[in-house]
Amino acid sequence: MMTKAHKIRLNPTGEQEQYFLRAAGVARFAWNWGLAEYRRIKAEGQKIDWNQLKKDFRSQVSSEFPFVREVTKCAAEEAIADLRRSISTYYKTKKTHPACKFPGLRKRAKRIGGFGLANDKFSLEGHTVRIPKLGLVNMAELFRFVGKILSGRVTEQSGRWYLTVTVAVEPRAQEVPSGSVGIDFGLKSFATLSTGEVVETQGYFRQAEQRLRGLQRGLIRKQKGSNNRRKWKA
């Protein structure tokens, strides 16, 4: 089995986008809460029990953080799971890269972020995805892979929302071509084979790459935290 990911643009309504923002906020809150608890437990010299940490969070939801129930429980639970993986990765990476930084707080001022979805808590139906406590959300394209869905993640990027689905698929054996093939080089496309296959030119990609390089240079000159920098980044 091999793991692949498909990132699909979502077309949420205004109400659905507000749900995404709340869910992203809950994920950010759960991450920061878990990080604070991790530091407290470590400072007391105790061993971290991540399952107990999740239970402690759930026990406080009704009395301390009732807003968490407004969205899917995956938002908080997957955020704590992300924190666990990030800390584990930090200690593994630190052995070969001492300069790597320990996971820090997530701040709304830096990025909206997103939230995770457990594989059994969402489903894909044609051009829609069904999200707990929200319903069907339109997707810009169909899911292209066939296999076991492992996880999902809704994220914001430059004002748009995306769903990234990770799936386990069976590797396909590549066919070995036999015989000869004719190639016709052109201007609109890089090459057209006698089999009918078209190899696209890289010209548009190179132009976009140059534009992106210029935009990145401009971003560096903008003052950090300013509205101008935030607009330029978008």
N, C-alpha and C positions, 0 to 999 in steps of 0.2 A: 504493500500500500504506500502511496505517496500523498503528501498534503499539498493542496492548492488553495488559493484565496481568490475570490471574485469581489471586486469593489464596484458597487452599483449606486448611481445617483438616485436619490429619493426626491419625490415631488410632494412634500407634505402641505396640507392646508395650514392656514394661520393658527388654528386651534391645535393641530398636530405639532406644529413647530414649537408652540408654547410647552407642550408636553415634553418634547425633546430637551428643551432648555431646563425644565424642572428635573428631568431624569439625570441630565449631565450634572446639575447642581448637587443632586443627592449622591451621585458617584464621587464627586469631588469632596463632599462632606465626609462620606464613609472612608475614603482614602486618608484624609487628614485625621479623622478620629482614630483609625487603626494605627497610623504612624505615631500619634501621641501616646496611645496605649502601649505600643511596642517599646517606645523609649522609656516609659514609666516602668514597665515590667523588667526591662534590661537594667535600669538604674537600681532596682531593688534586688538585682542578682538572681532573678528567677528565670526559668526556662520558658520559652514562648510555646504556647499551645494554640495554634491557629484555629482549631475547631472550637475551643473554648472562647476564643476572641470573637468569633462569629456569634456564638450563643449569647455572649455578654451584650453585643450590639443589638441583637433581636430583643433581648429582655428590656432594653431601654427605649425601644421605638415608641411604644404606646404612651409612656409617661414623659420622656425627654424629647424625642424627635418624631412627633406624629406626622409631620410633613413627608416623611419617608414613604408612608403608605399611599401617597397620592399617585405614585408611579410603580412600575414593576419592581418586585423585590430583587430582581437580577441586578438592577443598577447598583445597589449597595453591596450585595454579596460578591459580584464579579469585581468590584473595585477593591475589596479586601483581598480577593484572590490575586488580583494584579499586583497589589502591594507585596504580597508574599513572594511572588515570582521575581519582582524587581529587587527585593532585598537578597533573595537567594542568588540572583544573577550578579549582584554587586559583589558578594563575597567570593564568588567563583572568578569573576573578572579581575578583582583586586590582586590576585596572585601574580598575574602577568602584566597588569596595567595599574600600578599603584596610584596613579593620578585620578582614577575614576572616582566620581562623587557618589555619596550615599543618597538614596532617594529622598527628596524633599517634599515640602508642602505643595499642593496644587492650588494655584491662585486664578481666580476668574479674570483678573486683569491681563494675564498672559495669553490665555486661550480658553474658549468655551469648553473644549474637550468633547466628551461623549460618554457612552455607557455600554456595558457589555450585556449580552443575552446568552443564557444557557441554551444548549442545542435543543432541549425539549420544551422550551418556553416560547418559541416563535416558529412560524411555518411560512413557506413560500407557495404562492398560488398564482401562477401566470405572471402578470405584471404587478402583483401586490405582495406585500409581506404583512403577516398578522402579528402584531406586537401586543403583549399583555396590557390590559387596562387602557388600550388605545383603539385597537381594531385594525382595519386594513389601511395600509399606506401605499400609495402608488410608487412603482419602480420604473425608471426610465428604460430598462431593458430586462429581458428574461435571464434567469440564472442559467449559466452555460454549462455547468458541470453536473455529472451524475455520480452520486456516491453518498457516503454517510456524512451528514452535516455535523461538524464538531463544535462550532461556536459561531456567534454573530456579534457584530459591534457596530453601533450607530455613532458616527462622528460628524463634527462640523468642520468645514474647510472653506475659508474665504466666502462665508455667507451661504454656502450650500451644504446640504446634509447627504451623507453617504452611508450605505450599509455594506460592511465587509463580511462576507460569509466564508468561513474556513471549512473545507470539506476533504475527506479522505477518499481518494479515487484509486482505481486499479491502474497501474502503469501499462501503457499500450506499447506493444512491440512495433518499432519503426520498420516500414517496408523499405527494402533495399532496391533502388531502381536498377533496371537492367537495360542494356542497349545504349544507343546514343540519343541525343536530343539537340534540336536546333535552337539557337538563341538569337533574337532580334533586339538589338539595343535601340532605345528611342529617347525622346525628350520628355514626354508626359509620364512615362513609366521607365524605370531603369532598364528592365529587360522583359521580353515576352518569350516564353518557351514554346516549342512546337507542340507541347502537350496541352497548351492553353493556359498554363499557370503564369500569372503576372507578378513580377517583383517590383514593388513600388520604389520610387526614388526617395533618397534621403534629404533632398533639397529643402523641403518644408520643415523637416525636423531641425536641420542646421540653422535655418533662419530663426525658428522659435528659440533654439538654444542660445543664439547670439542675443536675442531680445531679453531672454531671462537673465543672462549674464549682466546686461546693462541695468536691469531692474534691481538685481541683487547689489550691485555697486551703489545704486541710489539709496537702497535701504540702509546700508551701512552708515551713510552720511546723516540720516535722520536721528533726532534725539530720542533715546529710549524712553518709552512710556508716554510719548506725545501722540495726539490725535493724528497728526500728519504721518507719523510712522505707521500707525495702525491702518490708515487708509492706503498708504503705499504698499504695505504688506498684502492687503486684500487684493 
